[in-house]
Amino acid sequence: MNREEARWIPVCALGDIVPDAGVCALVDGEQVAVFRVGGELYAIDNLDPCSGAAVLSRGLVGSLGERVVVASPIYKQHFDLRTGACLEVPQLAVRTWPVRRQGECVQVGQRGP
């Protein structure tokens, strides 16, 4: 296995993610929310910075204008799935994670070296 391949962690099968919904995966000891929206995959931290609860994977997915977002199930703030930005509280954000599909396997990229 080469270095490029070693940094990708398989988290689930594509079929495990209902379209326009998310799942939670554990990557490098951190909870990552992985979403399948309109044929695209997105990955962000699962921890909602407004409530402190690990719930973003259970949020409602949709769009606000050109932005693909998830609404936190706690206080309903919207997080941009491409950038991690919180639309209602600009100083808050969640980290985004690299994510890809390899065949039917969804993989999330590890952080760090």
Secondary structure, DSSP 8 states (H G I E B T S, - for coil): --HHHHTEEEEEEGGGS-TTEEEEEEETTEEEEEEEETTEEEEEESB-TTT--B-GGGSEEEEETTEEEEE-TTT--EEETTT-BBSSSTT-B--B--EEEETTEEEEE----
